[in-house]
Amino acid sequence: MSHLSPEAQALRERISRYTQPTQNEIDKILKIEFEFIQLLDLILRSHPLDARTKEALARLEESRIWAGLSVKRGQQEEYQKSDYLSFDHDISSEDHLTKSQSLEPAFKVVLDTILNRCLPNREMDLAIARLNDTKSALNLEAYQLSLR
């Protein structure tokens, strides 16, 4: 590894770091997983399993993976939050999804979980970006109009 620059070595160390997780990290990841599965179930119950839904589910899975990596990789020094955040943010982190909730509040619960459980780093931004991509792929505006 001596052929890598110090910056490249630091990046390699951060990305490849998979040390034994602490109980706190495991708890955070389990809460993230729980909320993502609740949203997944809601999407599967409310949308036909067509190409659009499959694309949305792929984005949701990417978001879940990035959220878990955010916890595993830890906080990054000199991290600057991006402006990926385009959801309204007003639901308590202790809320969880129920069958009666529509998709919009369900997305907000997952977003809140990401914001409260993930560490401020690039991976958290990617988790939020992919969650936004999921919402876009489902075309929720059209979905909500069809409910009226």
C-alpha positions as CSV (number, residue, x, y, z in Angstrom):
1,M,0.0,0.0,0.0
2,S,3.0,2.3,0.1
3,H,2.4,3.3,-3.5
4,L,-0.8,5.2,-2.3
5,S,-0.8,8.8,-1.3
6,P,-1.7,9.5,2.3
7,E,-5.1,10.8,1.3
8,A,-5.7,7.6,-0.7
9,Q,-4.6,5.5,2.2
10,A,-6.9,7.3,4.5
11,L,-9.8,6.8,2.1
12,R,-9.0,3.1,1.7
13,E,-8.9,2.6,5.4
14,R,-12.3,4.3,5.9
15,I,-13.9,2.4,3.1
16,S,-12.4,-1.0,4.0
17,R,-12.9,-0.7,7.8
18,Y,-15.2,-3.4,9.1
19,T,-14.2,-3.7,12.7
20,Q,-16.3,-5.5,15.2
21,P,-19.4,-3.3,15.6
22,T,-20.4,-2.1,19.1
23,Q,-23.8,-2.9,20.6
24,N,-24.8,0.7,20.0
25,E,-23.9,0.4,16.3
26,I,-25.8,-2.9,16.0
27,D,-28.9,-1.3,17.6
28,K,-28.8,1.6,15.2
29,I,-28.5,-0.7,12.2
30,L,-31.3,-2.9,13.4
31,K,-33.6,0.2,13.8
32,I,-32.7,1.3,10.3
33,E,-33.4,-2.2,8.9
34,F,-36.7,-2.3,10.7
35,E,-38.0,0.9,9.3
36,F,-36.8,0.1,5.8
37,I,-38.6,-3.3,5.9
38,Q,-41.8,-1.5,7.1
39,L,-41.6,0.8,4.1
40,L,-40.8,-2.1,1.8
41,D,-43.9,-4.0,3.0
42,L,-46.1,-0.9,2.5
43,I,-44.8,-0.4,-1.1
44,L,-45.4,-4.1,-1.9
45,R,-48.9,-3.9,-0.6
46,S,-49.8,-0.6,-2.4
47,H,-48.1,-0.9,-5.8
48,P,-48.2,-3.6,-8.6
49,L,-44.9,-5.4,-9.0
50,D,-44.1,-3.7,-12.3
51,A,-40.8,-2.3,-13.7
52,R,-41.3,1.0,-12.0
53,T,-41.9,-0.6,-8.6
54,K,-38.9,-2.9,-9.1
55,E,-36.7,0.1,-9.9
56,A,-38.0,1.9,-6.8
57,L,-37.2,-1.2,-4.7
58,A,-33.7,-1.4,-6.0
59,R,-33.2,2.3,-5.0
60,L,-34.7,1.5,-1.6
61,E,-32.3,-1.4,-1.1
62,E,-29.4,0.9,-2.1
63,S,-30.6,3.5,0.5
64,R,-30.7,0.8,3.2
65,I,-27.2,-0.4,2.4
66,W,-25.8,3.1,2.4
67,A,-27.5,3.9,5.7
68,G,-25.9,0.8,7.3
69,L,-22.5,1.7,5.9
70,S,-22.9,5.2,7.4
71,V,-23.1,3.6,10.9
72,K,-20.2,1.2,10.2
73,R,-17.8,3.7,8.7
74,G,-18.3,6.4,11.2
75,Q,-18.2,10.1,11.2
76,Q,-15.9,11.7,8.6
77,E,-13.7,14.6,9.5
78,E,-14.4,17.9,7.7
79,Y,-17.7,16.5,6.5
80,Q,-20.0,19.0,5.0
81,K,-23.7,18.1,4.7
82,S,-25.0,18.1,1.1
83,D,-28.3,19.4,0.0
84,Y,-29.9,16.1,-0.9
85,L,-32.5,16.6,1.8
86,S,-35.7,17.4,0.0
87,F,-38.3,15.8,2.4
88,D,-40.3,17.6,5.0
89,H,-38.9,16.6,8.3
90,D,-41.5,16.5,11.1
91,I,-41.9,13.0,12.5
92,S,-40.5,11.7,15.7
93,S,-37.7,9.1,15.5
94,E,-39.7,6.9,17.9
95,D,-42.6,6.6,15.4
96,H,-42.8,3.5,13.4
97,L,-44.8,2.5,10.3
98,T,-48.2,0.9,10.5
99,K,-50.4,-0.7,7.8
100,S,-52.7,2.3,7.8
101,Q,-50.1,4.9,6.9
102,S,-49.8,6.2,3.4
103,L,-46.5,6.2,1.7
104,E,-45.7,9.9,2.2
105,P,-45.5,9.6,6.0
106,A,-43.8,6.3,5.7
107,F,-41.0,7.9,3.7
108,K,-40.7,10.6,6.4
109,V,-40.3,8.0,9.1
110,V,-37.5,6.3,7.2
111,L,-35.8,9.7,6.5
112,D,-36.1,10.6,10.2
113,T,-34.5,7.2,11.1
114,I,-31.6,7.9,8.7
115,L,-31.1,11.4,10.2
116,N,-31.2,10.2,13.8
117,R,-29.3,6.9,13.5
118,C,-26.8,7.4,10.8
119,L,-23.5,9.3,11.3
120,P,-22.9,12.5,9.3
121,N,-20.9,11.3,6.4
122,R,-21.0,10.8,2.7
123,E,-22.8,7.4,3.1
124,M,-25.7,9.2,4.9
125,D,-26.0,11.6,2.0
126,L,-26.1,8.7,-0.4
127,A,-28.8,6.9,1.7
128,I,-31.0,10.1,1.6
129,A,-30.3,10.5,-2.1
130,R,-31.4,6.9,-2.9
131,L,-34.4,7.3,-0.7
132,N,-35.4,10.4,-2.7
133,D,-34.8,8.3,-5.9
134,T,-37.2,5.6,-4.5
135,K,-39.9,8.2,-4.0
136,S,-39.4,9.6,-7.5
137,A,-39.4,6.2,-9.1
138,L,-42.8,5.5,-7.5
139,N,-44.1,8.8,-8.8
140,L,-45.8,9.5,-5.5
141,E,-47.5,12.6,-6.7
142,A,-49.5,10.6,-9.3
143,Y,-50.2,7.9,-6.7
144,Q,-51.6,10.5,-4.3
145,L,-53.8,12.0,-6.9
146,S,-55.3,8.6,-7.7
147,L,-56.4,8.2,-4.1
148,R,-58.7,11.3,-4.3
